[in-house]
């Protein structure tokens, strides 16, 4: 709620923008709720890109389990 107040955006719109789920579903849901679907889609796309870029980096820093091949 703090981010919604600081960004001057509805809480429901921010919740859809950063909620895990498919970009198509979240955008359609935003459209059906009369929220800014472009805002939601853009943030979903950025969230997805960050996951794709950051997960491999974090995976490399994780210690391997004992006995795991590789």
PyMOL commands that set and color helices and strands:
alter all, ss='L'
color gray80, all
select helices_A, chain A and resi 2-7+11-18+23-32+37-61
alter helices_A, ss='H'
color red, helices_A
deselect
rebuild
show_as cartoon
